[in-house]
């Protein structure tokens, strides 16, 4: 099969029936009791309960590595999400934006995170729009069902926000990937119509793909080399992500947003118009349909998914994006929007935490205030200059919009 990978985008970071409210039996694990108490008192639905049960234990693993028992005790006694969030903020201190990075570093430095678990083979799981590959005996294998459900929810959320369900579904039919040779488990893994997701138990499992990041999305095109459609052009979309526990879903969701933007913006007309003869044909067909989306929109959409649509709304144990943005403003750490829209990857890597947070809040604001149609038009604008494309679509000077955004974000109380 002729394959033509084109680009990689990367991010460095960061359902049972509800039980009745009962007091935990004597001697019960205080963390388990806390989680079940929160599920009941917050009226969590089945999906919310699943996020609480899966994401909270690793968070407390990290907290136990940093806090003495007397500081942990009030956390276990919290009677609501708001109370737990307030106590947690007191314990964590002002460095909330650094908290996630420290947490991921902690998990990656644990001895178990680097053990060689089945590095020579892959097991598989299939959902409606994804094929997941994970190493035997890894944490990803243990969490496979939850991962699949969470990723499907994340993709649905981002497509609804961008109004791109039709475009992504059409291009998803054109996806094709090469299955690894050493695959165990599901033997008839479909090679078409699904995004391939590789979940790695250590960076060494991901080779070069994870050397500098926790995850990345590689997309491109290929030519079918056999069968009745020999010579047909197909798209490829592959996500590689480090997965040590469910908190790493934040990385995976970010990469899913990149995949959605790629599939939603690509014009496959040239790729499917005729049989392709070789790499030159493939390259021309791919770039005829490829739409480069500005970094600000790529990163903003990816982090908006985390903060506003799936994980944070289901699991709001850390300060809200509005609260964190207020803290940035108080420390004069806000980046002017004109600069956010114009700067590239070098600036983004230097100011990643503030950049991603602000980008997410801007995307959420334009979605809520102006609707998905204009957001989609901004994403698909042929104008490469982010400031000009924004002003063309929204009919506002960036400085005027920034004043409205700040007033909404900084002027409201939680």
N, C-alpha and C positions, 0 to 999 in steps of 0.2 A: 504494500500500500504506500503510495507516495504521500508523504506528510510534509506540511509546511507550517511550522509554528511561527507566529508573528511577534507577539508581544507578551510581556508579563507585567501585571500590576500587583503590587505587594503592599501589605500593611504591617507596621511594627506596632505593636501595641506596648493599644489595649484598644393514670387518669381514672383514678377510682372515684366512686361515689363519696361525697363529703361525709365525714363522720359527725356524730353529734358531739356537742361540747361536753367533755368529761375531764375530770381531774386525772392526771397520770398516776398510775399505781406507784407505791413507794419503791424507790430504788431505780426508777426508770431513767434512761439516758436523758440528761437535761436538754441536750440539743434536740433530740427527737421530740421531747415534750414541747419545746418551744415551737418547733416547726408545725406540729399538729395544732397547737393553740392558735398560731397565726392563721392557719388555713381556715379554722372555724370562725375566729373573730373578725377576719377580713372578708368572710364570705367568698373565698376564692373558688373559682370554677375548677373543673377537672384539669384544665391545662395550667392554670395558675398554681394549683396544688403540685403538679408535676415539677414545675420550675422551682418551687420552694424546696421540695424534697431532694432535687438533684443538685441545685447550685449552692444551697446553704451549707451543707457539710464541708465542701472544700474551702469555702470562705472561712469557716471556723478553724479548719486545719491551719490556715495561714495565720489567723488571729492568735491561736495558741502558741505559735512560734514567736510572737512579738509581745504579747501581753501577759502579765502575771495573773494567777488565778483570781485575785481580788478585783482586778479590772474586768475580767471576763464575767464575773458573777452577775452584774446588772444586765448584761446582754441576755443571759439565759432567762432572766426574770421578766423581760419585756412583755407587755400585754398587747401590743399592737405594732404594726409596721412603723408608724410614725415614732413611737417610743424607741423601738430598736434602732431606727435610723438616727435619732437624736443622740442616743447613748453611744452609738458607733462613731458618730462624727466627733463627739467629745474625746473618745479614745484615740481616734486616728489623727486628730489635729488638723491644721490648715492645709496640709499637703495632700489634698484629695486627688488632684490630678496625677500625683506621683504614686498614689496607692496602687492603682492597677498594674503599673509597670513593675513595682516591687513584688506584687503578688505573683505575676507570671514568672518573674525571675526566681522567686522562691521555689515554685513548683518544678521549674526546669532544673534546678540545682539539687533536687532530691535524688538519692541514689537510684530509686526505682525508675526514675524518668529516663535513665540512660541504659537500662539493661537491654540486652539483645533479645527481644521477644520475637521469635519467628521472622527474622528479617529476610529470610530467603523465600517467603511465600505470602500470599494474600488470601484473606477470606472476603466474602462479598455480601452485601445486602442491597436490595433494590426497592425503591419507592416509586411513586408515580413519575417524578421528573428527575431523579438522581440515581446513580449507581455508586455505592460507597465501597471503597476498598480499605481494609484494615488488617493489621498484623494479628495472627493468632495469639491469644492470651493477653492481648492489650486491653487497656481501659476502653478504647473505642469499640471493641467487640462486646464488652459488657454493657455499654450504653447504646448499642446500635439502634434499638427501637426508638429511644428518646431522641437521638440525633436525627434520625430520619423524620420524625414528626416535627421537630423544631425547624429543620431546614425547609420542609414543605411550607410550614407556617411563615417563615421568613420570606421565601420567594413569593408567596401569595400576597404578603403585605406590601412588598416593594412594587410589585406589578400593579396593585390597586392604586398605590400612591402616584405612580407614573402613568397610569392609564395605558399600559403597554401589554396587556394580556394577549391581545390578538397578535401583535408583532412577535412577541417571544414564542408563543405557541407555534406560529408559522415557521420560525427559524429553528425551533427545537426539533422539528421534524427533519431538519437537514443536518442534525448533529451525528457524528460518527466518531468512535474512538477505538484505539488499539488496546485490546484486553491484555493484561500481563500474562506471560507464559505460565508462571507458577501460581495458579489460582486454585484454591480449594474451597469447598462449601458449595455455593450455587454454581453448577457447571454450565448452565445455559444463560450466562449473563448477556443481556441484550447489548449490542454494540451500537445501537442507533436510538436517537430520540431522547437521550438522557445526558445530563451533565455528570461527568466523572469526578468523583471526590475521593482523594487519597488522604487518609487520616494517619499521621505518622506518630509513633510513640517516642521518637527522639529525632533531633535534627539530622543525625547520621542516616536515618531511614529515608530522609527526603533528598539526600545528596546535595547538589548545588542549589536546588530550589529553595531550601530553607536556611541557607548559610547566613543571611542577613535579615531575615524576617521570620515572623511566626506563621505567615501564610502568604500565598500568592495565587493569582489566576492567570493561566496561560491560554491564549486563544489564537486560532489560526484557521487553516483549511487543509484539506487533503483530497486526493483523487482515489476513487474506488478502483482497485486493480483487478477485480474479478467479479463474476456474477452477471446477471442480466443488465445491471446498470454500470457496467465497466466504463470508466472514463468520466463518470459523473463527479462533479465537485461537491464536497461536503464540508461543513464547518466542524471545528473541534473546540471544545471548552473543557478545560481541566483545572480543578482546584486542588492544591496541595496545602495542608494545614497541619501544624503541630497540635496534637490532641492528647492532653494529659488528664483532663477531667472536664466536666460539663461547663466550667467557666470559660473554657477555650472555644465554646460556641460563639462568643463575641467575635473572634477572629474569623471563624467560618462564615458567619452571617455577613460580615463585611465583604468577603470574597464573593459570596452569592450575589450581593448587590452589584459588584463589578460584572459578573456573568450576565445578570439581567440587563444591565446597560448595553453590553456588547450585543446580546441577542435582540434587544429591543430596537437598536439603532442600525443594525446591519441590513443592507439592501442586497439580497441574494440573487438578483436578476441575472447578472453576468455569470455568477458561479453555476447557475443551473440552466443557462441558455443553450449550451451545447456540450458535447463531450470534450474534455480537456486532454491535451496531448503530453503535457510535461510541466516542469516547474515554472517555466516562463508563462504559459497559459494560466497556471494556477495563481501566480503572483499578480498578473494583470486583473484576473477576475476578482481576486480578494480585495485588492486596493480600489477597484471600481466600486465596491460596495461598503468598504470600511469607513466608519464615521468616527473621527477622533473627538472624544468628549473632554473638555477642559478639566485639569486636575481638581480644581475647586469643586466641580459638580461630582466628579467621581468620588472624592473623599467625603463630601458632604452627604451625598445620598447613602453611602455605606454606613456612616456614623449615625445618620438620622434613623436608619433602620434599628440600630441598637438602642438609642436613647428614647425614641418616641413610639416604636411600633411593636417590638417583640420582647426582648429580654428585660429592659428596664421597667416597662409598664407591668410586666408579670412579676418582677422581682425587684421592687424599688427600695433596696436596702442601703444604697449609697446616695449621696446628695443629688438632687435633680440637676439637669443641664442648666436650668435657669439659675439655680443657686450657685453652681460652679461658675457660670458666666458673670454673675454679680461679683464673685470673689476676684475674678480676673480684672473686672472693671475697677474694683477697689484698689487693686495693686498696679493699676495702669498697664495691665498685660493684654488688653484687647488690641487686636490687629485691625487697622483701618480696612474697611471692606474693599476699597479700590485696590489695596495691596493684596488682599486675599484673592481677589478675582484675577489678578495679573501674574502673580508669582508662580514659579514652577516647582519642580521636585526638590531642588536644593534648599530653597527657603522652607518648604513644607517639612523636610527632615529636621531642620534646625528648630522649628517652632511647632512640632507635630501635635503636642497635646492641645495647645490653645487653638491651633489651626483647625484640627478635627472637630473640637467642641463648637467653635464658632460656626464652622461650615454646616454642622448638623442643625444648629438652631436657626440659621438663615433658611435652609431648605425647608424645615418644618414651618417657619413663618410664612414663606411664600406659598406653600401648599395650603395652609389654613386660610390665609387671607385672599388668595387669588385663584385657588383651585388647581386641579391636576393638568388641565389643558395648557395653561401658560407654562407650567413647570416642564411639561413634555416638550413644548415648543422651544423653550430655552435650551433644553438638553440637545435637541435636534437642529438647533440653529446652524446655518452654514457659516456664520460670522465667527471667526476664530477668537477674536478679542472678547474676553469675558465681560468687560464693562460695556462695550458697544452692544453686544448681543443682549445683555440684560436690559439696557435702556430701550432697545428696539422692541423687545417683547412686552415689557411692563410699562413703557411710556413714562418712566420716572428716572430722574438723575440718580445715580448711585448714592450720592451724598444725601439726597432727600429720603430715599428708601432706608438708608442706614439710620437716620434720625427716627423714623417710624419703628424700625426693628428694635433699636435700643430702648425706646419708650415702652414698647410692649414687653420686652424681656426684663428690663431693669426696673420698670416702674410698678410692676405688679408684685404683690406679695404671694407667698406660697399658700 
